[in-house]
């Protein structure tokens, strides 16, 4: 009987230790994710996303006449969405509730500087065809601004990458899993854009666990003249 009780005690202790180990592991994951979310959220707040005095487009571009000013910021991990400002006004971002995982796009009329449309395309669990149709529908003379959030490359195929390359991108063909990327180009332009940044995801260098740090570009482009 004593041996039987000892076996039951050992089994009970073993089960308890396994359950305890699972609970500790889950708690560690929850804590880690909470710390990551808090760290990125604090960073975003410090960057002026919700600053009441200056608003979400806190960087004010002073551009020459007949130019379009912009500020494009990628997402941070899968926590903080990207932000795209045109002529110091928010066109896409958290406040507008029009940003999402994948590739985020703002199309601007190159003649007037007015925002024509915005959209985002899930390149992890979505389909690439809507992105291709969107890019094909961009009118000549348009300024196109793009920013990645979370993951923007999994479903990208050669056709989609070539369409973005034709807008002036130099790095779209090397965009990989969970890379960060921002780009400003134009439909009908020649040559490569000077407004593009690409940060590769590298587990040994990533700032936010499985994601690299944010990237951003800002500047001015001349309005389109036929």
Number of C-alpha atoms within 10 A of each C-alpha: 6 7 8 9 10 11 12 12 12 12 12 11 12 12 12 12 12 11 12 12 12 12 12 12 12 12 12 12 12 12 12 13 14 11 12 16 18 13 13 18 16 11 14 16 12 11 14 16 20 16 13 9 8 12 15 22 24 19 15 16 18 14 15 11 8 15 19 26 21 26 24 27 25 28 32 25 26 17 17 22 25 28 28 29 24 24 21 19 17 19 25 26 21 16 14 10 9 16 27 22 23 25 25 28 26 22 26 24 20 24 17 13 20 16 18 14 14 18 16 21 24 24 21 18 12 14 14 19 15 13 21 18 11 12 18 13 9 19 15 14 18 25 29 24 25 25 32 35 32 27 23 24 24 18 18 22 13 11 12 20 18 15 17 24 18 18 24 25 24 19 15 22 16 12 19 18 16 24 25 30 28 29 30 27 26 26 21 16 16 11 13 15 16 14 20 24 20 21 18 18 21 15 12 9 13 16 15 18 16 16 24 22 19 23 21 21 19 20 18 18 19 16 18 20 8 6
